[in-house]
């Protein structure tokens, strides 16, 4: 038995700020018919079991949306800015370099002020 750290497979690495993203279609959580929001993304890793855990890169155009977290999500904002407001709580503006955790059960609006790109992990 060895105490060596696990090896990181380079297939799980991506240049997050410049990665080519796939078209993921319109944002289901968008709340304004006047502001269509489109998403693009890249799944970097998915759990081999049925837990639904995954990590990737997500990008979305500006507009309002409303989120109900069915899983916990950790994000790292790469570009753009957004204001998130937990229902009944205080708005927080997230900018590049910010990290946020949205625990399972979190609810509230997100206002994307421009195109936002983030790294995410859901579990």
C-alpha positions in Angstrom: 0.0 0.0 0.0 1.3 3.5 -0.9 0.5 6.9 0.4 1.1 8.5 -3.0 -1.4 11.2 -4.0 -3.9 10.3 -6.7 -2.8 11.1 -10.3 -4.8 13.8 -12.1 -5.6 12.6 -15.6 -5.0 15.4 -18.1 -8.3 14.6 -19.7 -9.9 16.4 -16.8 -8.0 19.6 -17.4 -9.2 22.5 -19.6 -8.2 26.1 -20.2 -11.5 27.3 -18.6 -11.3 30.9 -19.8 -10.7 30.0 -23.5 -12.2 26.5 -23.9 -14.5 25.9 -26.8 -18.0 25.4 -25.5 -20.9 23.5 -26.9 -24.4 25.0 -27.5 -26.5 24.0 -24.5 -29.6 25.9 -25.8 -31.9 28.4 -24.0 -31.7 28.8 -20.3 -34.7 27.0 -18.7 -34.5 29.2 -15.6 -34.8 32.5 -17.6 -37.7 34.6 -16.3 -38.2 37.2 -19.1 -39.7 36.4 -22.5 -38.2 39.7 -23.6 -34.7 38.6 -22.8 -33.8 35.2 -24.2 -30.8 33.7 -22.5 -28.6 31.2 -24.2 -26.1 28.8 -22.7 -23.0 27.1 -23.8 -20.9 24.7 -21.8 -18.4 21.9 -21.5 -18.6 19.0 -19.0 -15.1 18.2 -17.8 -16.0 15.4 -15.5 -19.1 13.3 -14.6 -19.3 10.9 -11.7 -19.2 7.3 -12.9 -22.1 6.4 -10.5 -25.7 7.7 -10.7 -25.1 10.6 -8.2 -25.3 13.3 -10.9 -22.1 14.9 -9.7 -20.2 16.8 -12.4 -17.8 19.6 -13.1 -17.5 21.8 -16.1 -17.6 25.3 -17.6 -20.8 27.2 -18.2 -21.5 30.4 -20.1 -24.8 32.3 -20.3 -25.9 35.6 -21.9 -27.3 38.5 -19.9 -30.8 38.5 -18.3 -32.9 37.6 -15.3 -33.4 34.0 -14.0 -34.7 32.2 -11.0 -32.9 29.2 -9.5 -34.0 26.4 -7.2 -30.9 24.3 -6.3 -31.7 20.6 -6.4 -28.0 19.9 -5.7 -25.2 21.8 -4.1 -23.2 23.9 -6.6 -19.8 25.6 -6.2 -18.9 28.2 -8.8 -15.8 30.2 -9.7 -16.6 33.2 -11.9 -14.2 33.6 -14.8 -15.8 36.5 -16.6 -18.8 38.8 -16.4 -20.8 39.7 -13.3 -24.0 38.6 -11.8 -26.1 39.5 -8.8 -27.6 36.6 -6.8 -30.3 37.2 -4.1 -31.4 34.3 -1.9 -35.2 34.6 -1.3 -35.7 37.0 1.6 -31.9 37.7 1.7 -29.3 40.2 0.7 -28.2 40.6 -2.9 -24.5 39.8 -3.6 -22.7 40.7 -6.8 -20.2 38.2 -8.0 -17.3 39.1 -10.3 -14.3 37.4 -11.9 -12.3 35.6 -9.2 -15.2 35.2 -6.8 -16.2 31.8 -5.5 -19.8 31.0 -4.3 -21.5 28.0 -2.8 -25.2 27.4 -3.4 -26.3 24.6 -1.1 -29.1 22.2 -2.0 -32.4 24.0 -1.4 -31.1 27.5 -2.2 -33.7 29.6 -4.0 -33.6 33.0 -5.6 -33.0 35.2 -8.6 -29.8 35.6 -10.6 -29.3 38.7 -12.7 -26.6 38.3 -15.3 -25.3 41.8 -16.2 -23.6 40.5 -19.3 -22.3 37.2 -20.6 -21.0 35.2 -17.6 -18.6 32.3 -17.7 -18.0 30.2 -14.7 -16.4 26.9 -13.6 -18.9 24.8 -11.7 -19.0 21.7 -9.6 -22.4 20.1 -8.6 -22.9 17.3 -6.2 
